[in-house]
Amino acid sequence: MTNSNDDLTGPAGEELFRLGTEALASKDYPAAQRYLQGALARKRSPDHLSQYALALAHQSGDIQKSLTLCREAIQREPRNPEHFLRMGVIYLIGGRRKEAIRIFHLGLRVGKHPAITRWLAFLGHRQKPMLPFLSRTNPLNKYLGKLRRSLSEKKRSS
């Protein structure tokens, strides 16, 4: 007779995933890594991969391995913005802000995700210069950028 814990796709794996997700949300990174590693051993789904990658980055700081796991999740499920969110956060943990912003934007192309939008607002991502052939610090680009922002704020308030 087989124990339900031995079933690789059974409820034990999903319970570990749920516990790991809760531990991650409460910033208990050691527990999150343990639970999610167990869930990943039972089922190598894209969600399990990217969630474990995030826990691994938080707990051990192994950014390269975490990014590799996230890339695998994105390859297997490219239309899920949640994987892009987790990968962007991993880049931020690794101090790679520019790459995080790029990944967040890719995630928004895949689908709307409120957490990605909040991260981009928090990071204060700049728009492209109005005249890309001039430097960002050029007075003309500065003036046109301020004008664009002013017009977009007036448009939003109307």
Stockholm file with secondary structure:
# STOCKHOLM 1.0

chainA/1-158         MTNSNDDLTGPAGEELFRLGTEALASKDYPAAQRYLQGALARKRSPDHLSQYALALAHQSGDIQKSLTLCREAIQREPRNPEHFLRMGVIYLIGGRRKEAIRIFHLGLRVGKHPAITRWLAFLGHRQKPMLPFLSRTNPLNKYLGKLRRSLSEKKRSS
#=GR chainA/1-158 SS CCCGGGCTTSHHHHHHHHHHHHHHHTTCHHHHHHHHHHHHHHCCCHHHHHHHHHHHHHHHCCHHHHHHHHHHHHHHCTTCHHHHHHHHHHHHHTTCHHHHHHHHHHHHHHCCCHHHHHHHHHHTCCCCCSSTTSCTTSHHHHHHHHHHHHHHHHHHHC
#=GC SS_cons         CCCGGGCTTSHHHHHHHHHHHHHHHTTCHHHHHHHHHHHHHHCCCHHHHHHHHHHHHHHHCCHHHHHHHHHHHHHHCTTCHHHHHHHHHHHHHTTCHHHHHHHHHHHHHHCCCHHHHHHHHHHTCCCCCSSTTSCTTSHHHHHHHHHHHHHHHHHHHC
//
